[in-house]
Amino acid sequence: MPAKKGKKSSAPVRKKPAPRAKTKAAPGGFSELETNILLSKGLSDSDIASLVKLGIRCKSDFATVGDARTLCGLVAMKPEVAEAVLAWAGGARGTVVVEGGDVVNCVACGKRQPKDYKSGDLCVFCGKQAEPVFACYWCGGSGPGKFCRSCGATFVGPGELELAILLKRDGLSKEEIPVRLASLSPAEKEVLWGRVHNRR
């Protein structure tokens, strides 16, 4: 009986992807995924086999090794490869430090100030001003930090205080003034400084 001719499908024919070369997991050692990760970190198959021979057979065994220098001593490898392997094996080791709202760190040296610290005091470690005190262009108050504690305006640098006061007189809002000052070119600031000097 002759085969029936059917209608040809208009759907595109999918090509099969080329087969990947399979990575052999070391016998009694790392899983295939772990082996692929170690290879991506810069180890060779012989390095992985050496690790298994030494008794390092899974990710958690690297905790016993401890540091990159020890790992380089066990298996000859570049120090940066050893560090990459141990960073992967150790996972995220970052620590989170939560400090209270009353903690003040010096902007110059970064050291924590004592509990009896008051705004405007000098750092007990380096002798510089621990947190700079800014004058507010909007309400005339002063204080440390990025914002005025009286009116909420964003502080501008001491060198631009008079420019900010001039922009306030020109009718800009307290939110617009810091943005406007940041966007001005040096030539535009010179024009504003000319206006400031003419008012004196």
C-alpha positions, 0 to 999 in steps of 0.5 A, spaced: 500 500 500 503 506 498 504 511 503 499 517 503 502 524 502 500 529 507 500 536 507 507 539 509 507 543 516 509 550 515 511 550 522 519 552 523 523 546 524 527 546 531 534 544 530 537 540 536 543 544 540 550 541 539 551 536 545 555 539 550 562 535 553 560 532 559 564 533 565 566 527 569 565 528 576 570 525 580 569 518 583 567 519 590 568 526 590 564 533 587 558 532 584 557 534 577 555 541 578 560 542 584 565 540 579 563 545 573 563 551 578 570 549 580 572 548 573 569 555 572 573 558 578 580 556 574 581 549 577 583 543 572 581 536 572 587 534 575 587 539 580 580 537 582 582 529 582 588 532 587 583 535 592 579 528 592 585 524 593 587 529 599 580 528 602 576 534 600 570 531 596 564 536 597 563 544 598 563 544 606 570 540 606 573 547 604 571 550 611 576 545 614 582 548 609 580 555 612 584 560 607 587 560 600 594 559 603 593 553 605 589 551 599 595 553 595 600 548 599 595 542 598 594 543 591 599 547 587 595 553 584 595 561 583 593 564 589 587 568 586 584 561 584 584 559 591 581 565 593 575 564 588 574 557 590 574 559 598 569 565 596 565 560 593 565 555 598 564 559 604 558 563 601 556 570 603 560 572 609 558 579 610 556 581 617 551 586 618 552 592 624 546 595 626 548 602 630 543 606 634 540 613 632 545 616 637 551 614 634 556 619 631 562 617 627 567 622 625 567 624 618 575 625 618 577 618 621 571 614 621 571 612 629 565 612 633 565 618 638 563 617 645 556 617 648 557 624 651 559 627 644 555 634 643 554 637 636 560 641 634 565 637 638 572 635 636 573 628 634 577 625 641 581 621 636 584 625 630 582 632 633 578 635 627 571 637 627 567 630 627 561 632 624 561 639 620 556 644 622 552 647 616 548 654 616 541 653 613 540 658 607 532 657 608 531 659 616 538 661 618 539 655 623 545 651 623 546 644 625 550 637 623 548 632 617 545 633 610 538 636 612 536 642 617 533 640 623 528 646 623 525 647 616 528 640 613 532 644 607 538 640 604 544 643 606 549 646 601 556 647 602 559 653 606 562 656 599 555 656 596 551 659 602 550 666 599 549 663 592 543 659 595 540 665 599 540 669 593 536 664 589 531 664 595 531 671 594 529 670 587 523 666 589 526 659 588 523 654 593 527 650 598 527 644 594 529 647 588 535 651 590 540 645 592 538 642 585 539 648 581 546 649 585 548 642 583 546 643 576 550 650 575 556 651 571 562 655 574 561 660 569 554 661 571 556 661 578 561 666 577 555 671 574 551 669 581 557 671 585 557 678 581 550 679 583 552 677 590 558 682 590 553 688 587 548 687 593 554 688 598 
